[in-house]
Every structure is written in structure tokens, then in C-alpha cells.
Amino acid sequence: MEKVIMISIGEVARQCGLSVRRVRYLSDQGYIQPPVLTVSGDISYRYYTGSHIDQIKRIKSYQDQGYTLKSAVSKANQATPNRKN
């Protein structure tokens, strides 16, 4: 069984060249696969995987080429094998 490395939202934002707010927006709007949520007291934490980073980078790449967010997400999802959404 392959071990999955969980990555904080701040590290995802840094690796993708986006703000934490933007990563949260992509997640909240359903543009990327939902992260793993953990709760500690009244605080919830979002953790992502390498596949989330790949997905976000593809979306960002298409947006950098001039695609709208929805078009970029659609193209990124077409380029992702075995995508469920």
C-alpha cells in the first residue's frame, strides 16, 4: 500500500504560486477534488496530496494561457486520467 503524503494548504499555495485564499476558493467552489479535513477543537485543517498540487498547477497553467477559470478547470480535468468529477 502506497503511503500518501498530506500537505498543508500553505505549502500547496507556495508550490503552486497562489495565495492560500485562492486555493481555498478552488476547493470551496468544487474546482478541485476536496481536501482531507481534520478537526482539532474548533479549528479545521485542510490537507492536500500531490495530485491536488498537480491539478491546481494544470488549472493555473491554462489560466496563464488566457482561459477563464471554468474553461481551465474543464481542460485540466480532461487532461487528468481517472478523474471522477
Secondary structure as UniProt FT lines:
FT   STRAND          7..8
FT   HELIX           9..16
FT   HELIX           20..28
FT   TURN            29..30
FT   STRAND          36..40
FT   TURN            41..42
FT   STRAND          43..48
FT   HELIX           50..64
FT   TURN            65..66
FT   HELIX           69..78
FT   TURN            81..82
//
